[in-house]
Amino acid sequence: MLGAIIGDIIGSVYEAYMRSDRKIKPFEPALPHRPMDFIIFLGRRMNGKPACTDDSILTLAIARAVKNCEEKGITDFETCKKEFHDQIITYYNRYQNKTRGWGSGFQKWVKSGAKEDNHSYANGSAMRVCAIGWSYETLEETLEMAKCSSLPTHHNQDAIKGAKAIAAAIFLARKGVSKEEIKRFFEATDSEQVEKYFSDKTKIELFEYKFPNPKEKYHTINPVKLKDIKHITSKQFNYMIMNGNESAQIALRILFETDSYESAIRKAVSIGGDTDTHACLAGAMAEALYQGDEKRTIPKEWIKKAWKALDYLGNDVPEWKDDKELIQWYERRKNDGI
């Protein structure tokens, strides 16, 4: 879970000024690229301190719902969906004034009573799905719960597919599937190519993504200087908005084109655009892929800085102690190889 949260924290501040003069296409031959020696944990988000966005808060919400369902023995789809729905509302109310990034559509949905599913096509449900990738023992369950967690706020085909893709990648990585095999899994066009990953052959799902193998070097964009920071205009922001499926494909490309957690995060930010999304998604998958590899996993110093940012977030929130324990519970689960 920390892999996603750290990516969100690092990427969120750069979203304000990394170039976004066009929408990044998932399958372009070479992703845009800046020098990757930018400052990590730049403190410009909340009162001059590094901070996460709403997506990390709702990552906690989904994690709490998964844990509650597990402890109560709940497996019914509709009951799980209600638990996801209720925790999303709970965590919004708990932290709504503690961080930024809450979408206007999401807030409108909450304030309307949230009685019906919201039909956002964006990438929020993919950004918060990491706990699901770590929690189930079959790929079928993982995909089903990724869909279930998406429905309350992102009842949309593209958003659901994006959430499924990220959860599936985490599941496969945590089960020891190599990066090359994960790539082939997502590119597969025939059920026989992926049937070994499914225990129930009647529930095989294909993503049929097509990832390019760039022969050219990345075209370099001039690095941004801190003095040039400007807020995004509404027009620029519209170029950044991607549906969940597009965002998942960009994040998977980042994973496949890098070789460590740090390089994945740096590349996610360097391509610009929706940097917190790219870094959150790529970070969630890289955490699973490089678990146990001290040289390629999350740098220990980054973890320390992330906890400082999170403790600042929960400073005057009574429930923060329980939420901190929730993150630690998932970290123990990860370290135990579950």
C-alpha positions as a printed Julia matrix, in Angstrom:
338×3 Matrix{Float64}:
   0.0     0.0     0.0
   2.87    2.38    0.76
   4.01    1.97   -2.85
   0.85    3.67   -4.1
   0.77    6.31   -1.37
   4.41    7.3    -1.85
   3.85    7.62   -5.59
   0.84    9.83   -4.94
   2.77   12.06   -2.53
   5.77   12.47   -4.85
   3.74   12.93   -8.01
   1.07   15.25   -6.65
   3.19   18.39   -6.39
   4.58   18.03   -9.92
   1.09   17.8   -11.38
   0.95   21.57  -10.95
   3.59   22.36  -13.54
   4.83   19.43  -15.58
   4.03   20.17  -19.22
   0.58   19.09  -20.34
   0.11   20.78  -23.69
  -1.32   17.6   -25.14
  -2.83   14.36  -23.95
  -0.35   11.51  -23.62
  -1.34    8.53  -25.74
  -0.91    5.09  -24.2
   0.61    3.57  -27.35
   2.82    6.36  -28.71
   6.25    4.98  -29.67
   8.13    6.99  -27.07
   6.68    8.61  -23.98
   7.72   12.23  -23.32
  10.7    12.4   -21.03
  12.47   14.93  -18.83
  15.74   14.48  -16.96
  14.74   12.43  -13.92
  16.91   14.08  -11.26
  14.06   16.19   -9.88
  13.54   16.77   -6.15
  11.77   13.92   -4.37
   9.21   14.84   -1.67
   9.12   18.49   -2.7
   7.19   20.27    0.04
   4.73   22.44   -1.81
   1.39   20.67   -1.37
  -0.04   21.4     2.1
   1.43   24.25    4.15
   4.8    23.74    2.53
   4.93   20.04    3.46
   4.73   16.95    1.25
   1.21   15.52    1.32
  -0.92   12.89   -0.34
  -4.12   13.55   -2.28
  -7.65   12.24   -2.01
  -6.57    9.07   -3.81
  -4.4     7.94   -0.9
  -7.28    8.59    1.48
  -9.59    6.44   -0.61
  -6.85    3.81   -0.86
  -7.24    3.54    2.91
 -11.02    3.33    2.49
 -10.78    0.39    0.1
  -8.17   -1.29    2.3
 -10.43   -0.93    5.33
 -13.37   -2.39    3.43
 -11.32   -5.36    2.24
 -10.1    -6.05    5.78
 -13.6    -5.73    7.23
 -15.05   -8.15    4.68
 -12.24  -10.61    5.32
 -12.64  -10.5     9.09
 -16.43  -10.85    8.88
 -16.26  -13.62    6.29
 -18.23  -11.55    3.76
 -17.89  -12.75    0.17
 -21.25  -11.77   -1.34
 -20.72   -9.24   -4.14
 -23.5    -6.82   -3.19
 -22.59   -6.85    0.51
 -18.95   -6.17   -0.35
 -20.02   -3.36   -2.66
 -21.97   -1.75    0.17
 -18.92   -2.01    2.41
 -16.77   -0.29   -0.24
 -19.44    2.4    -0.67
 -19.74    3.03    3.07
 -16.0     3.22    3.68
 -15.52    5.64    0.79
 -18.08    7.98    2.37
 -16.58    7.51    5.84
 -13.05    8.35    4.76
 -14.17   11.34    2.73
 -15.93   12.76    5.78
 -12.93   11.97    7.98
 -10.25   13.6     5.83
 -12.08   15.95    3.45
 -10.43   19.06    4.92
  -7.02   17.46    5.45
  -5.92   17.04    1.85
  -6.62   18.31   -1.65
  -7.71   16.8    -4.9
 -11.33   15.85   -4.24
 -13.06   15.94   -7.62
 -16.1    18.14   -8.01
 -18.11   15.24   -9.42
 -17.2    13.03   -6.48
 -18.09   15.72   -3.96
 -21.39   16.36   -5.68
 -22.14   12.63   -5.52
 -21.38   12.48   -1.79
 -23.4    15.59   -0.98
 -26.36   14.3    -2.97
 -26.55   11.33   -0.61
 -24.61    8.86   -2.78
 -27.68    6.64   -3.15
 -26.94    5.7    -6.76
 -23.66    4.66   -8.37
 -21.6     7.5    -9.79
 -20.56    6.96  -13.42
 -17.14    8.57  -13.58
 -14.89    7.24  -16.33
 -11.69    8.6   -14.74
  -8.81    6.82  -13.0
  -9.69    7.18   -9.3
 -10.85    3.61   -8.78
  -7.61    2.28  -10.31
  -5.51    4.48   -8.02
  -7.01    3.07   -4.83
  -7.24   -0.63   -5.72
  -3.86   -1.85   -4.47
  -5.15   -3.56   -1.3
  -7.29   -5.81   -3.48
  -4.24   -6.96   -5.43
  -2.64   -8.06   -2.16
  -5.65   -9.7    -0.52
  -7.13  -12.51   -2.61
  -5.83  -15.93   -3.49
  -7.14  -16.23   -7.03
  -7.02  -13.91  -10.0
 -10.78  -14.35  -10.5
 -11.51  -13.04   -7.0
  -9.06  -10.18   -7.5
 -10.71   -9.06  -10.73
 -14.21   -9.42   -9.28
 -13.38   -7.33   -6.2
 -11.6    -4.71   -8.29
 -14.84   -4.29  -10.2
 -16.85   -4.32   -6.99
 -14.73   -1.55   -5.43
 -15.02    0.56   -8.57
 -18.8     0.49   -8.98
 -19.91    2.95   -6.27
 -17.96    5.87   -7.78
 -16.77    4.63  -11.19
 -19.58    2.59  -12.71
 -18.04    2.81  -16.16
 -16.47    0.2   -18.43
 -13.15    2.02  -18.91
 -12.78    2.88  -15.22
 -13.53   -0.72  -14.2
 -11.08   -2.16  -16.72
  -8.35    0.15  -15.42
  -8.99   -0.91  -11.83
  -8.94   -4.57  -12.85
  -5.65   -4.12  -14.74
  -3.82   -2.58  -11.78
  -5.18   -5.15   -9.31
  -4.27   -8.0   -11.68
  -0.72   -6.72  -12.15
  -0.22   -6.47   -8.38
  -1.66   -9.95   -7.88
   0.6   -11.5   -10.52
   3.7    -9.68   -9.27
   3.07  -10.71   -5.67
   2.72  -14.31   -6.84
   6.2   -14.17   -8.36
   5.26  -13.72  -12.02
   8.08  -11.93  -13.87
   7.74   -8.54  -15.51
   8.07  -10.12  -18.97
   5.32  -12.64  -18.19
   3.04   -9.91  -16.84
   3.52   -8.0   -20.08
   2.57  -11.08  -22.09
  -0.47  -11.59  -19.88
  -1.82   -8.13  -20.73
  -1.0    -8.47  -24.42
  -2.63  -11.9   -24.77
  -5.39  -12.21  -27.37
  -6.25  -15.87  -26.81
  -7.6   -17.52  -23.66
  -5.09  -20.35  -23.94
  -2.27  -17.84  -23.45
  -3.46  -16.89  -19.97
  -5.42  -19.9   -18.73
  -2.6   -20.97  -16.39
  -3.29  -17.89  -14.25
  -6.95  -18.76  -13.7
  -8.25  -21.54  -11.5
 -11.71  -21.28  -13.09
 -11.33  -21.45  -16.87
 -14.88  -20.12  -17.36
 -13.84  -16.77  -15.87
 -10.82  -15.99  -18.02
 -10.54  -12.32  -18.94
  -8.36  -10.81  -21.67
  -7.07   -7.23  -21.7
  -5.55   -7.34  -25.22
  -3.3    -4.34  -24.66
  -0.64   -3.64  -27.28
   2.52   -2.18  -25.84
   5.04   -0.73  -28.29
   8.71   -1.62  -28.21
  10.24    1.82  -28.78
  13.3     1.72  -31.04
  14.0     5.43  -30.72
  15.25    7.25  -27.65
  12.71    9.17  -25.63
  12.32   12.69  -26.93
  13.62   14.95  -24.2
  11.63   17.85  -22.81
  13.43   20.73  -21.15
  13.48   20.31  -17.37
  11.18   22.54  -15.37
  12.81   24.99  -12.97
  11.18   25.64   -9.61
  10.91   29.36  -10.36
   8.73   28.51  -13.35
   6.01   26.81  -11.27
   2.55   27.84  -12.39
  -0.87   26.49  -11.64
  -2.55   24.48  -14.38
  -5.24   26.27  -16.31
  -8.55   24.51  -16.84
  -7.7    24.03  -20.52
  -4.35   22.41  -19.68
  -5.96   20.16  -17.09
  -8.42   18.84  -19.67
  -5.45   17.55  -21.66
  -4.37   15.51  -18.65
  -7.65   13.77  -17.94
  -7.61   10.11  -18.97
 -10.09    7.35  -18.4
  -9.08    4.59  -16.03
  -8.17    2.18  -18.82
  -5.82    4.66  -20.5
  -4.14    5.52  -17.2
  -3.59    1.84  -16.41
  -1.9     1.3   -19.76
   0.42    4.27  -19.24
   1.33    2.97  -15.77
   1.98   -0.53  -17.1
   4.29    0.9   -19.76
   6.18    2.73  -17.04
   6.5    -0.53  -15.11
   7.74   -2.44  -18.15
  10.22    0.26  -19.18
  11.92    0.66  -15.79
  13.86   -1.67  -13.49
  13.22   -0.52   -9.91
  10.67    1.23   -7.72
  12.63    4.47   -7.79
  13.11    4.49  -11.56
   9.39    3.78  -12.03
   8.42    6.77   -9.87
  10.94    9.06  -11.53
   9.78    8.04  -14.99
   6.12    8.45  -13.99
   6.76   12.04  -12.98
   9.14   12.81  -15.84
   6.56   12.16  -18.56
   4.39   14.95  -17.17
   0.63   15.33  -17.24
  -1.28   13.55  -14.49
   1.85   12.85  -12.48
   0.24   11.76   -9.2
  -1.87    9.18  -11.04
   1.05    7.8   -13.05
   3.28    7.59   -9.96
   0.57    6.12   -7.74
  -0.34    3.36  -10.2
   3.23    2.55  -11.22
   4.31    2.67   -7.57
   1.61    0.24   -6.48
   2.71   -2.3    -9.09
   6.46   -1.74   -8.63
   6.1    -2.31   -4.9
   4.72   -5.78   -5.59
   7.16   -6.55   -8.39
  10.3    -5.66   -6.44
   9.28   -6.87   -2.99
  12.19   -8.52   -1.22
  14.8    -6.98   -3.53
  16.61   -4.46   -1.32
  18.32   -2.74   -4.23
  15.16   -2.25   -6.28
  12.34   -1.92   -3.76
  11.09    1.31   -2.15
  14.06    3.29   -0.73
  13.97    3.24    3.07
  14.43    7.0     3.23
  11.33    7.48    1.09
   9.32    5.33    3.51
  10.45    7.47    6.45
   9.46   10.66    4.64
   6.11    9.18    3.67
   5.3     8.34    7.29
   6.16   11.91    8.28
   3.76   13.21    5.64
   1.05   10.8     6.75
   1.51   11.62   10.44
   1.16   15.29    9.56
  -2.03   14.46    7.66
  -3.51   12.62   10.64
  -2.18   15.0    13.26
  -5.58   16.03   14.67
  -7.71   13.19   13.3
  -8.85   10.92   16.19
  -9.06    7.86   13.92
  -5.54    8.29   12.48
  -4.05    5.83   14.99
  -6.34    3.09   13.65
  -5.66    4.07   10.05
  -1.92    4.01   10.64
  -2.28    0.53   12.08
  -4.25   -0.43    8.96
  -1.31    0.5     6.73
   1.07   -1.36    9.04
  -1.2    -4.4     8.94
  -0.95   -4.51    5.15
   2.8    -4.0     5.34
   3.08   -7.02    7.64
   0.92   -9.01    5.25
   3.2    -8.06    2.37
   6.35   -8.92    4.3
   4.9   -12.27    5.34
   4.39  -13.11    1.69
   0.6   -13.41    1.94
